[in-house]
């Protein structure tokens, strides 16, 4: 019967059953010699001769070694998975009994005890494997739960949520209920303090290594911050704290916290925006980087989130939301101004190149003489068009990127209006400084191309006619029209088909 139990049910036995089986094999109080003898009888045959010498066949010995090896593997597995295998370390003494049985199984014969170092080696291997099992399980556990565990898996506050949500008339605000409120109130306050410190640290560390790659509606740091603030407010709100005064205190505390955190995020983004612009090119090679658009989107998201996170339900207390909303608006204005200043700097660089052709300069006279002389023998390419084309390409690329990547149409409209107006002001100032000078033919051709393309491109981007046809633009248009007429007479068609009239035509085609 014992042989049948060992052979038929070996793999299906639980650790506790194995412990019981071990007691059958090794009766309590028996010595090592008797224990091994009992194990020998378990595999099927033990013949006692009058002289006390027992014999077994080769097949029986092989079966014995096979079962003994299977028992060793099972015992090692139970030790390795002791925390996870049924019956999870119970009853008391189960682990000790398992180690004792493993030590006897490791014996080479019924007389010689197994060396302690060998036992230690086996146990050390089991513990190493157990550490790997524990680490693997914890890693999987963390992956499954994700961020929500960071905020919600707190048993004390899960209990607090249940207690504070009591709605049974006999319990709500009763003696027991108030006792629990008094008990948990300091813990809730402490939890909010810890979360405030944790979120503040995560913002600081996040902006230090922020890549400004787009993540959902903003950056990685802003998304993480808004998620945590919302989760914390949701958690505290779900407590349904029955004491009205303390409940209002918690709400006010969380709204103020959200306002402070969003303020920090906005200011850090503003600083990063300016630093990023300072590192970019000042020539027409400039291309609006993705990070600039992401920073604008952080502002867009901050404005949307502040409505939810900073507004209190009490009608008279909207100061937190109003404060942060004003900060965001002011910061966006500054960011638009900084970006437009970058665009203006690039245009000023183009105009600085045109200044070399001012009437009366040595460079202008030499260039005119050289071109006239060369044109007698070869076709001279359009000088200056590469400068104009590079600027037009820069403008169009910047417009397309901003339109495509920034999530707030209102910000784009304000940016384009200010960009167009500032560009025209710069060109008008440049022309005013040369009121007494006739424009060089190359200056005129380049400016006509820049002005007419700028006008057309911003019109296509939705800039209003009232902005496009400003007094500044009319001043520029009139001056270039007069210069064009003068050049047509003096240069004998030197404008090569470039005319200011194109900027007034609806169906103008790109060159």
Order of alpha helices (4+ residues) and beta strands (2+ residues): alpha-alpha-alpha-beta-beta-alpha-alpha-alpha-alpha-alpha-alpha-alpha-alpha-alpha-alpha-alpha-alpha-alpha-alpha-alpha-alpha
